[in-house]
Amino acid sequence: MRHGRLFLAGDSAHIVPPTGAKGLNLAVGDVTVLTRALRDFYRTGSTRGLESYSATALRRVWRGAHFSWFMTNMLHDFPGEDSMTRRLRRAQLEQVASSRAAAELLAENYVGLPFQGPV
């Protein structure tokens, strides 16, 4: 997400499937982390936040990408699938619908993970 002095955020740095509705959330997260890093650089001269920007932002990006992949696979049939795959998908959906823990995990990932990095 960084090349020299060029910093990328949002879809210019990463793209996720639309099923999980994470694109805007991830872009805002990227900008939040980058803004904090730039603020620290211009206030104190510290490059710590800029140097860790990619690693910090990518922790959320990979969780968001995984969630979008999970939602896509749980909610959609795909051409050429076998009955085992369809049954597994149905079992997963039923678990989310019947388990409070599974529903809470889905909700936590859907609304977005907390921001990390320098405050």
Secondary structure, DSSP 8 states (H G I E B T S, - for coil): -EETTEE--GGGT----GGG--HHHHHHHHHHHHHHHHHHHHHH---HHHHHHHHHHHHHHHHHHHHHHHHHHHH---TT--HHHHHHHHHHHHHHHH-HHHHHHHHHHHH-----S--
